[in-house]
Amino acid sequence: MRTSARFFLLALVFAAASALACSVPVFRYALEHWPADPFQVLVFHHGPLSDGDQAALREAEKREGARPNVIFRTVDLNDEAPGDLRRLFESQQDARTPWMVARFPSSSGIPVPVASQAFTPGALKVLLDSPVRAEVVKRISSGESAVWLLLESGDKTADDAAEKLLQERLDYLASVMSLPKLDDSDIANGLVSVAEEDLRLDFSLLRIRRDDAAETALVRMLLLSEEGLEELDEPMVFPVFGRGRALYALAGAGIRQEMIESAAAFLVGKCSCQVKEQNPGVDLLMTADWEAAAKASPVLDRELPTLRELVPAQPESSTIEAVADGGSFPAWRAWSLGMGVLVLAGIGFRLLRK
């Protein structure tokens, strides 16, 4: 049912894209226009934190360039801490201060913490970054369309088979798929900062062991990205694109050619240019300089056209040609149709995650 629902939901997204699409591929639009939602890291303590703990927090908060998408908050339990936060700390099993609780962005709707453990500089470092996440950032920043993470099950035969199927299909899709042709108006309107020849249709794959201590936070984020994944002992695949957004999971028998193709087609297809929350996926905690990655062309340095130049005056009775019958219908109807499809798609994705 999960797989069938995803086919249906992706069809809705494609329908929305056809109604309101710009010519920029989803993976590139996401990189340039969808900021990574912030995780919340709460540090509970009694009295002042040690100098080492304070230094670790300052370094994470004030670093320049590559920064984690987190909001830090220290909670001194010796003071009058807000009741909800005090109850949160008291609900932790075997909690001792200083204690760290890391929560998904509120937009995700995921209530389970990413981390709930004793706070140390080392634990904070593992939470904020890891070798696999650093490699994902490097590859996306270099222009790759998406990095497909294969979360191993621990069964080598099953994991190797999943990797073989995925790699062969990605290689095939890269040879037969093509990127949409960029529209001059989308470039003029600042929807994309690179020239058409600089866009790459390029997928790669990374494997992750579930018991890799350096990837503890990443593994937990992936398994919590959808309800029920923690209970599965099968290999899973997560396409990651934009500013560290995991599209959705393909698990076990769901790792098959048509589902891989559907996900790839969404990523390289025309973007509907709507807000991020109306599209599938969950943001991951990454340490990256996404602004630098997005500014890959001097086109961003030029003066952008004014709104009047971008939207010339049109007669009130202007129409849009209908694709189906060659006739025409009012522009407001096209807008309403597109928005309706997008709303349905957003509702569908939220229902699927419940």
Secondary structure, DSSP 8 states (H G I E B T S, - for coil): -HHHHHHHHHHHHHHHHHHH--SSBHHHHHHHH-----EEEEEEESSS--HHHHHHHHHHHH--SSEESEEEEEEETTS---HHHHHHHHTSTT--SSEEEEE--GGGT--S-SEEEE--HHHHHHHH--HHHHHHHHHHHTT-SEEEEEE--S-HHHHHHHHHHHHHHHHHHHHH-------HHHHHTTS-SS-GGG----EEEEEE-TT-GGGHHHHHHHHHSSTTGGG--S-EEEEEETTTEE---EEGGG-SHHHHHHHHHHHHSB-----GGGSS-EE---EE-HHHHH--SGGGGS----HHHHS----TT-EEE-TTTS-EEEHHHHHHHHHHHHHHHHHHHHHHH-
